[in-house]
Amino acid sequence: MIGLMRAELLRLRRRRSLQAIVLAVPLIVGVLFVLGYNSLTEQPPFDAAAYRQELIDGGFGLGLPPEQLEPLLAETIEAQRQQIAQQDANDRLIRATYAFPFSLVQVLGNGTFVLLALILLTATTIGDEFGWATIRSSLIASSRRGSFLVVRLAAMVVAGVLIFGLLVVLGTVLPLVLSIPPSKLPATLPDFDGGAFAVLIGGELVASVLVVAFAALFTLLLRNGALTLVSVLVWVAVEAAVLTLLIRFPNFGQGQPPPDAWLLDAFPLRGMTTLVGQAGRAATGLPSYPGEAVARDVGAAAVPIASFAILAAILFALAFRRFTRMDIVE
């Protein structure tokens, strides 16, 4: 086993393309983080006198006597003041998501990039063996096929852990680089829930194991990494169609909360959305708009995480069965 691990490490160190994939995800997420923050524009202070003059110059209340015009002007100016204040409060909430430690949830919200990278890594790593016709030599070199596949897939899981680790580092460093002034944040911020954050990152790691198992099985079945990527698109289309069909059933998904919502969350794509949304909001406690009550219960994440783990175990078992029974001439 140790020899296989050393051989796998040496092989990965020589594959610059695989290293580029691992580093590309943090780079993309970092760029999106900075661009997202810079897209937030700061509203200038509201100038009631200037806005009043703008209304008058635009013909507001033209022909009205002064006793009717003044109350109408005052009401319009006050409505504009409240609208700008509301927009400023919303901007402050959005800006807070880029401040540490809330930035950690912001970067992990891009976990889909990690999953796509792991699918690409796994499909490339295993699929290249078939494309280069080296799978026969690899199987001859190792009589323990199970150990061979364990080491190869473990390397992919470790790559996923590494990428998530880099994202956490980004979420810590980038707010320091941006130097967000406290004056641009809400006056009071909710406490960051470390437990909910642990559920979020733990769930995404389990999802990473699932996509590695999925990519491994389909690459071994199809013996082609490119076709594995196509199968991902097929899975997305099939899941979307099934979810649409289920929702069309009478009374399905109704109720507060829907009693059958767990079935929808058991689907991987829907479950990933639920996990990131529920656990992320529970971790930050930041509302979408001022005054919104935020539920900090992470119970909704239990079904997706359990679904990820069960599906991963099934797919891994099928992948090992396929690999151990594969004809060596393949």
Phi, psi and chi 1 to 4 in degrees:
 res  aa     phi    psi   chi1   chi2   chi3   chi4
   1 MET       -  -43.0  179.3   69.8   74.2      -
   2 ILE   -63.7  -39.0  -63.8  178.8      -      -
   3 GLY   -63.0  -39.8      -      -      -      -
   4 LEU   -65.0  -39.0  -72.4  173.5      -      -
   5 MET   -65.4  -41.6  -66.0  173.9   62.7      -
   6 ARG   -65.2  -40.4  -70.4  176.6  177.4  174.2
   7 ALA   -65.0  -39.8      -      -      -      -
   8 GLU   -66.6  -40.8 -174.6   68.7   12.2      -
   9 LEU   -63.1  -42.7  178.0   60.1      -      -
  10 LEU   -63.9  -40.0  179.5   61.0      -      -
  11 ARG   -65.6  -42.8 -171.0 -179.4   65.7   86.6
  12 LEU   -68.6  -33.7  -66.4  177.9      -      -
  13 ARG   -65.5  -25.3  -72.1  173.4   59.5 -175.5
  14 ARG   -91.9   -7.7  -67.0 -177.1  175.8 -179.6
  15 ARG   -95.7   90.9  -65.6  -72.3  -58.9  -82.0
  16 ARG   -63.8  -31.2  -59.5  -58.6 -179.1 -171.9
  17 SER   -64.3  -38.8   59.5      -      -      -
  18 LEU   -68.1  -40.0  -58.9 -177.2      -      -
  19 GLN   -63.5  -36.9  -61.8  172.3   20.0      -
  20 ALA   -64.3  -37.7      -      -      -      -
  21 ILE   -64.4  -43.0  -65.8  173.4      -      -
  22 VAL   -62.0  -41.2  171.8      -      -      -
  23 LEU   -81.5  -21.5  -63.3  176.8      -      -
  24 ALA   -67.7  -36.0      -      -      -      -
  25 VAL   -62.9  -52.4  174.2      -      -      -
  26 PRO   -59.7  -35.0  -23.6   34.3      -      -
  27 LEU   -64.2  -46.5  178.2   61.0      -      -
  28 ILE   -63.3  -45.5  -66.2  173.4      -      -
  29 VAL   -63.4  -40.5  172.1      -      -      -
  30 GLY   -62.7  -42.7      -      -      -      -
  31 VAL   -64.1  -44.1  170.0      -      -      -
  32 LEU   -63.1  -36.3  -68.0  177.1      -      -
  33 PHE   -62.6  -49.6 -173.5   94.5      -      -
  34 VAL   -66.6  -43.9  174.2      -      -      -
  35 LEU   -63.9  -38.7  -68.5  178.0      -      -
  36 GLY   -63.5  -41.2      -      -      -      -
  37 TYR   -68.7  -42.5  177.5   77.3      -      -
  38 ASN   -69.1  -18.1  -70.4  -26.5      -      -
  39 SER   -76.1  -12.8   66.9      -      -      -
  40 LEU   -79.1  117.5  -60.7  174.3      -      -
  41 THR   -96.3  142.8   57.2      -      -      -
  42 GLU   -93.3  125.3 -173.6  174.8    1.1      -
  43 GLN   -73.9  135.2  -62.5  -70.8  -21.8      -
  44 PRO   -67.4  156.8   25.0  -32.8      -      -
  45 PRO   -58.0  142.5  -22.2   32.3      -      -
  46 PHE   -71.6  125.9  179.3   65.1      -      -
  47 ASP  -107.4  101.0 -170.3  -24.8      -      -
  48 ALA   -63.1  -40.3      -      -      -      -
  49 ALA   -65.2  -43.3      -      -      -      -
  50 ALA   -66.4  -38.8      -      -      -      -
  51 TYR   -68.3  -37.0 -176.5   66.1      -      -
  52 ARG   -61.6  -44.8  172.9 -170.1  172.0   89.6
  53 GLN   -66.1  -35.2 -172.0   60.6   45.0      -
  54 GLU   -63.8  -39.6 -179.9 -176.8  -15.5      -
  55 LEU   -64.8  -44.8  -69.9  174.6      -      -
  56 ILE   -64.6  -43.7  -65.0  175.3      -      -
  57 ASP   -63.4  -27.1  -66.1  -17.7      -      -
  58 GLY   -85.2    3.3      -      -      -      -
  59 GLY    86.8   20.6      -      -      -      -
  60 PHE   -64.6  128.7 -178.9   83.8      -      -
  61 GLY    66.0   27.1      -      -      -      -
  62 LEU   -60.7  128.3 -174.0   63.9      -      -
  63 GLY    92.8   -8.8      -      -      -      -
  64 LEU   -80.5  144.4  -69.0  176.9      -      -
  65 PRO   -68.9  155.9   22.1  -31.7      -      -
  66 PRO   -55.9  -37.0  -25.3   33.8      -      -
  67 GLU   -66.6  -22.2   61.7  -86.5   12.2      -
  68 GLN   -95.7  -31.0  -64.1 -179.0    8.2      -
  69 LEU   -70.4  -42.5  177.1   59.6      -      -
  70 GLU   -62.7  -47.2  -72.0  -57.4  -37.2      -
  71 PRO   -62.2  -36.1  -22.8   34.4      -      -
  72 LEU   -68.3  -40.0 -171.2   57.9      -      -
  73 LEU   -62.4  -44.8  -83.9  172.6      -      -
  74 ALA   -62.6  -39.6      -      -      -      -
  75 GLU   -67.2  -41.9 -178.9 -179.3  -10.4      -
  76 THR   -66.3  -41.3  -56.3      -      -      -
  77 ILE   -65.0  -41.4  -67.8  172.0      -      -
  78 GLU   -66.4  -38.0 -178.2   59.4   27.6      -
  79 ALA   -63.8  -40.2      -      -      -      -
  80 GLN   -66.9  -37.3 -179.2   68.2    9.5      -
  81 ARG   -62.8  -43.4 -174.0 -162.7  -51.6  -85.7
  82 GLN   -67.7  -37.5  -66.7  179.5    3.4      -
  83 GLN   -64.5  -43.1 -179.6  178.4  -10.9      -
  84 ILE   -67.9  -38.0  -68.5  179.9      -      -
  85 ALA   -64.1  -39.0      -      -      -      -
  86 GLN   -65.3  -42.8  178.6   71.8   22.2      -
  87 GLN   -63.9  -39.3 -177.7   62.1   46.0      -
  88 ASP   -64.6  -40.1  179.3   67.8      -      -
  89 ALA   -65.3  -39.8      -      -      -      -
  90 ASN   -64.1  -42.4  -70.3  -26.0      -      -
  91 ASP   -63.0  -37.3  -69.5  -16.3      -      -
  92 ARG   -65.3  -38.4  -71.5  173.8 -180.0  -91.1
  93 LEU   -66.0  -43.5  -79.0  175.5      -      -
  94 ILE   -64.3  -41.5  -63.5  174.7      -      -
  95 ARG   -64.3  -31.1 -161.4  174.1  -73.3  111.6
  96 ALA   -65.0  -27.6      -      -      -      -
  97 THR   -67.3  -15.8   62.0      -      -      -
  98 TYR   -97.0   -0.9  -66.8   89.3      -      -
  99 ALA   -95.2  144.5      -      -      -      -
 100 PHE   -70.2  139.5 -176.5   81.1      -      -
 101 PRO   -91.7    0.5   33.6  -35.2      -      -
 102 PHE   -63.7  -22.9  -52.2  107.3      -      -
 103 SER   -63.3  -25.4   55.6      -      -      -
 104 LEU   -62.1  -41.5  -62.2  176.0      -      -
 105 VAL   -70.4  -35.0  175.0      -      -      -
 106 GLN   -60.1  -46.4  178.1   73.2  -87.3      -
 107 VAL   -72.8  -34.9  -63.9      -      -      -
 108 LEU   -73.1  -15.2  -71.8 -179.6      -      -
 109 GLY   -65.2  -15.2      -      -      -      -
 110 ASN   -95.5   27.1  -64.3  -69.4      -      -
 111 GLY   -61.4  -19.0      -      -      -      -
 112 THR   -60.5  -35.1  -56.2      -      -      -
 113 PHE   -62.1  -38.0  -72.4  112.3      -      -
 114 VAL   -64.9  -44.1 -176.6      -      -      -
 115 LEU   -63.5  -42.1  -56.6 -175.7      -      -
 116 LEU   -63.8  -39.1  -67.8  175.6      -      -
 117 ALA   -64.7  -39.7      -      -      -      -
 118 LEU   -68.8  -36.4  -71.1  176.5      -      -
 119 ILE   -62.3  -44.4  -68.4  174.1      -      -
 120 LEU   -64.8  -41.7 -177.1   57.6      -      -
 121 LEU   -62.3  -47.5  -79.7  171.1      -      -
 122 THR   -66.8  -45.7  -54.2      -      -      -
 123 ALA   -63.4  -37.9      -      -      -      -
 124 THR   -70.9  -44.6  -57.9      -      -      -
 125 THR   -62.4  -45.7  -59.3      -      -      -
 126 ILE   -83.4  -41.3  -60.4  176.7      -      -
 127 GLY   -64.7  -31.9      -      -      -      -
 128 ASP   -64.4  -28.6  -75.5  -10.4      -      -
 129 GLU   -61.4  -37.6  -66.7  -84.9   12.2      -
 130 PHE   -77.9  -41.9  -65.8   99.5      -      -
 131 GLY   -63.3  -36.2      -      -      -      -
 132 TRP   -91.3    1.2  -64.2  -20.1      -      -
 133 ALA    58.5   36.4      -      -      -      -
 134 THR  -106.1   -1.2   57.0      -      -      -
 135 ILE   -62.7  -35.6 -174.6   64.6      -      -
 136 ARG   -63.3  -44.1 -174.1  172.6 -175.4  -86.2
 137 SER   -64.9  -38.4  -59.6      -      -      -
 138 SER   -64.9  -40.1  -62.1      -      -      -
 139 LEU   -72.1  -34.7  -65.0  179.7      -      -
 140 ILE   -67.0  -37.3  -68.6  175.4      -      -
 141 ALA   -67.8  -24.3      -      -      -      -
 142 SER  -128.3  114.6  175.0      -      -      -
 143 SER   -77.4  -17.3   58.8      -      -      -
 144 ARG   -98.8   90.2  -64.5  174.3  -61.6  173.0
 145 ARG   -65.7  -36.0  -64.5 -169.5 -177.7 -173.9
 146 GLY   -60.9  -45.8      -      -      -      -
 147 SER   -64.2  -37.8  -60.5      -      -      -
 148 PHE   -59.7  -46.2  177.7   85.8      -      -
 149 LEU   -71.9  -36.0 -171.8   58.4      -      -
 150 VAL   -59.1  -47.3  165.6      -      -      -
 151 VAL   -63.3  -42.9  170.3      -      -      -
 152 ARG   -65.2  -43.3 -176.8  143.8  -62.1 -173.3
 153 LEU   -75.1  -33.0  -62.6 -176.5      -      -
 154 ALA   -61.7  -35.5      -      -      -      -
 155 ALA   -62.6  -36.9      -      -      -      -
 156 MET   -68.2  -40.1  -61.9  -60.3   98.7      -
 157 VAL   -64.9  -41.7  174.5      -      -      -
 158 VAL   -61.5  -38.5  170.7      -      -      -
 159 ALA   -61.4  -39.7      -      -      -      -
 160 GLY   -63.4  -43.3      -      -      -      -
 161 VAL   -61.4  -40.7  173.9      -      -      -
 162 LEU   -62.6  -43.3  175.5   60.7      -      -
 163 ILE   -64.0  -44.3  -63.5  174.6      -      -
 164 PHE   -63.6  -36.8  -82.7  114.0      -      -
 165 GLY   -61.7  -41.1      -      -      -      -
 166 LEU   -65.1  -36.0  -68.2  174.4      -      -
 167 LEU   -65.6  -39.1  -68.1 -176.0      -      -
 168 VAL   -63.8  -40.1  171.8      -      -      -
 169 VAL   -62.6  -42.3  172.0      -      -      -
 170 LEU   -60.7  -44.2  -83.7  178.5      -      -
 171 GLY   -64.2  -21.4      -      -      -      -
 172 THR   -88.1  -39.5  -55.6      -      -      -
 173 VAL   -83.4  -41.9  173.1      -      -      -
 174 LEU   -60.0  -39.8  -74.2  179.2      -      -
 175 PRO   -60.5  -32.2  -25.9   36.0      -      -
 176 LEU   -68.7  -37.1  -59.5  177.1      -      -
 177 VAL   -68.6  -40.4  175.6      -      -      -
 178 LEU   -72.3  -25.0  -64.0  175.7      -      -
 179 SER    52.1   62.5  -60.8      -      -      -
 180 ILE   -71.9  118.5  -55.0  174.3      -      -
 181 PRO   -66.8  137.1  -15.9   30.1      -      -
 182 PRO   -58.7  -26.0  -22.9   32.7      -      -
 183 SER   -66.6  -17.9   59.7      -      -      -
 184 LYS   -95.1    3.3  -65.2 -175.7  178.3 -178.8
 185 LEU  -106.8  164.3  -59.6  175.8      -      -
 186 PRO   -57.8  152.3  -24.2   34.1      -      -
 187 ALA   -60.4  -38.0      -      -      -      -
 188 THR  -127.8  137.8   57.5      -      -      -
 189 LEU  -117.9  142.8  -70.3  171.0      -      -
 190 PRO   -67.6  159.1   24.5  -32.7      -      -
 191 ASP   -70.4  141.6  -65.3  -30.1      -      -
 192 PHE   -81.2  128.5 -172.6   77.8      -      -
 193 ASP   -93.2  102.9 -169.4  -24.2      -      -
 194 GLY   -65.0  -32.9      -      -      -      -
 195 GLY   -65.3  -44.5      -      -      -      -
 196 ALA   -65.4  -35.3      -      -      -      -
 197 PHE   -65.6  -38.1  176.5   72.3      -      -
 198 ALA   -63.6  -38.2      -      -      -      -
 199 VAL   -63.7  -41.2  170.9      -      -      -
 200 LEU   -62.2  -53.1  172.1   62.0      -      -
 201 ILE   -70.0  -34.3 -166.7  170.6      -      -
 202 GLY   -64.9  -41.9      -      -      -      -
 203 GLY   -64.2  -38.9      -      -      -      -
 204 GLU   -69.3  -32.4  -67.9 -166.0  -12.6      -
 205 LEU   -67.5  -40.2  -72.9  173.3      -      -
 206 VAL   -64.1  -39.4  176.7      -      -      -
 207 ALA   -62.9  -33.9      -      -      -      -
 208 SER   -64.6  -41.5  -61.2      -      -      -
 209 VAL   -61.9  -38.9  175.3      -      -      -
 210 LEU   -62.3  -46.5  170.2   59.3      -      -
 211 VAL   -69.2  -30.7  -62.2      -      -      -
 212 VAL   -64.8  -43.9  168.8      -      -      -
 213 ALA   -64.0  -41.9      -      -      -      -
 214 PHE   -61.1  -49.7  176.2   90.6      -      -
 215 ALA   -64.6  -38.2      -      -      -      -
 216 ALA   -64.2  -47.0      -      -      -      -
 217 LEU   -62.2  -48.7  173.9   60.8      -      -
 218 PHE   -71.1  -30.0  -83.1   83.3      -      -
 219 THR   -68.6  -39.5  -56.2      -      -      -
 220 LEU   -69.3  -34.6  -68.3  172.7      -      -
 221 LEU   -72.7  -42.2  -70.1  174.5      -      -
 222 LEU   -91.4  -17.4  -58.2  173.5      -      -
 223 ARG    55.9   34.8  -67.9  179.0  -72.7  177.0
 224 ASN  -158.5  120.6 -172.5  -60.9      -      -
 225 GLY   -66.6  -36.6      -      -      -      -
 226 ALA   -63.7  -40.0      -      -      -      -
 227 LEU   -67.0  -28.5  -67.9  178.9      -      -
 228 THR   -63.4  -41.0  -60.4      -      -      -
 229 LEU   -63.9  -36.8  -59.4 -179.5      -      -
 230 VAL   -65.3  -38.4  174.7      -      -      -
 231 SER   -64.2  -29.0   68.4      -      -      -
 232 VAL   -63.6  -44.1  174.2      -      -      -
 233 LEU   -63.3  -38.3  -60.2  178.6      -      -
 234 VAL   -63.6  -42.3  173.2      -      -      -
 235 TRP   -61.9  -43.0  175.8  -92.5      -      -
 236 VAL   -59.8  -44.3  171.9      -      -      -
 237 ALA   -66.3  -41.5      -      -      -      -
 238 VAL   -65.9  -44.8  170.2      -      -      -
 239 GLU   -62.7  -43.2  179.0  172.4  -31.6      -
 240 ALA   -61.0  -40.0      -      -      -      -
 241 ALA   -66.7  -42.3      -      -      -      -
 242 VAL   -65.0  -43.8  172.4      -      -      -
 243 LEU   -62.2  -41.4  -71.3  175.4      -      -
 244 THR   -62.9  -39.3  -58.3      -      -      -
 245 LEU   -66.5  -43.4 -179.5   62.4      -      -
 246 LEU   -62.9  -41.8  -71.6  175.8      -      -
 247 ILE   -65.9  -25.4  -65.8  174.7      -      -
 248 ARG   -75.0  -15.1  -72.4  178.8  179.2  -89.4
 249 PHE   -65.0  141.1  -83.0  100.1      -      -
 250 PRO   -59.4  133.9  -22.7   32.7      -      -
 251 ASN    66.6    6.9  -58.6  -37.9      -      -
 252 PHE   -78.2  134.4 -172.8   88.4      -      -
 253 GLY    76.2   13.1      -      -      -      -
 254 GLN   -96.5  159.4  -63.4 -177.4    3.9      -
 255 GLY   109.5  164.3      -      -      -      -
 256 GLN  -127.1  102.1  -64.6  -65.2  -29.5      -
 257 PRO   -78.5  162.8   30.7  -35.2      -      -
 258 PRO   -58.7  126.7  -22.1   32.6      -      -
 259 PRO   -65.8  -21.5   23.7  -33.8      -      -
 260 ASP  -107.8   17.4   39.9   20.6      -      -
 261 ALA   -64.9  -26.1      -      -      -      -
 262 TRP   -60.9  -31.8   67.4  -90.6      -      -
 263 LEU   -66.5  -39.2 -179.8   58.3      -      -
 264 LEU   -66.5  -41.5  -59.4  178.6      -      -
 265 ASP   -71.3  -12.7  -68.8  -21.2      -      -
 266 ALA   -76.0  -16.8      -      -      -      -
 267 PHE   -75.0  136.5  -72.7   84.3      -      -
 268 PRO   -56.3  -49.4  -26.6   34.8      -      -
 269 LEU   -66.4  -46.8  -63.1  179.8      -      -
 270 ARG   -63.5  -39.7  166.3   74.1  178.3 -114.0
 271 GLY   -64.5  -37.9      -      -      -      -
 272 MET   -63.9  -41.1 -172.5   66.1 -179.0      -
 273 THR   -63.0  -43.4  -57.9      -      -      -
 274 THR   -64.1  -43.6  -59.9      -      -      -
 275 LEU   -59.8  -51.9  169.7   67.6      -      -
 276 VAL   -64.6  -41.6  173.8      -      -      -
 277 GLY   -67.6  -50.8      -      -      -      -
 278 GLN   -73.1  -51.3  -63.7  -66.2  -30.0      -
 279 ALA   -67.7  -35.8      -      -      -      -
 280 GLY   -64.1  -46.2      -      -      -      -
 281 ARG   -67.3  -36.5  -77.0  172.1   60.3   84.2
 282 ALA   -65.8  -34.3      -      -      -      -
 283 ALA   -70.9  -44.0      -      -      -      -
 284 THR   -84.7  -37.9   63.1      -      -      -
 285 GLY    73.0    8.6      -      -      -      -
 286 LEU   -82.3  129.0  -68.5  171.6      -      -
 287 PRO   -78.0  162.8   28.9  -34.2      -      -
 288 SER   -76.4  -24.7  -59.8      -      -      -
 289 TYR  -149.3  155.5   54.0   87.0      -      -
 290 PRO   -56.9  132.2  -24.5   33.9      -      -
 291 GLY    93.0   -7.9      -      -      -      -
 292 GLU   -73.0  138.0  180.0 -167.3   15.9      -
 293 ALA   -84.8  125.5      -      -      -      -
 294 VAL  -104.0  122.4  178.5      -      -      -
 295 ALA   -78.3  125.4      -      -      -      -
 296 ARG  -105.5   27.3  -49.9 -159.1   72.5  170.0
 297 ASP   -93.3  128.0 -178.6   16.9      -      -
 298 VAL   -99.1   14.1  -65.9      -      -      -
 299 GLY   -59.8  -30.9      -      -      -      -
 300 ALA   -65.6  -18.0      -      -      -      -
 301 ALA   -81.5   -9.9      -      -      -      -
 302 ALA   -65.5  -43.7      -      -      -      -
 303 VAL   -64.2  -49.0  171.0      -      -      -
 304 PRO   -58.8  -43.6  -24.4   33.9      -      -
 305 ILE   -65.1  -43.2  -65.5  176.3      -      -
 306 ALA   -63.0  -40.0      -      -      -      -
 307 SER   -63.5  -43.5  173.2      -      -      -
 308 PHE   -58.1  -45.8  -63.0  159.6      -      -
 309 ALA   -65.8  -42.8      -      -      -      -
 310 ILE   -66.1  -46.3  -66.0  172.1      -      -
 311 LEU   -64.1  -38.8  -72.1  174.9      -      -
 312 ALA   -62.1  -43.5      -      -      -      -
 313 ALA   -62.2  -41.6      -      -      -      -
 314 ILE   -65.7  -45.5  -65.4  173.3      -      -
 315 LEU   -67.9  -38.6  -65.6  179.1      -      -
 316 PHE   -62.7  -42.8  -89.4  131.7      -      -
 317 ALA   -61.0  -42.6      -      -      -      -
 318 LEU   -66.8  -37.5  -66.3  174.9      -      -
 319 ALA   -65.4  -42.8      -      -      -      -
 320 PHE   -67.3  -37.5  -83.4   96.3      -      -
 321 ARG   -64.0  -43.3  179.3 -178.1  177.2   85.3
 322 ARG   -63.9  -43.7  162.2   64.2  176.2  169.5
 323 PHE   -69.7  -41.4 -167.8   65.3      -      -
 324 THR   -70.7  -22.0   54.0      -      -      -
 325 ARG  -102.1    3.1  -63.7 -167.8  175.0 -167.7
 326 MET   -68.7  135.7 -179.2 -177.7  -66.0      -
 327 ASP   -67.8  131.7 -169.2  -18.0      -      -
 328 ILE   -64.3  -20.8 -159.6  168.3      -      -
 329 VAL   -74.5  -12.8  -60.8      -      -      -
 330 GLU   -68.9      -  -61.2 -177.0   33.3      -
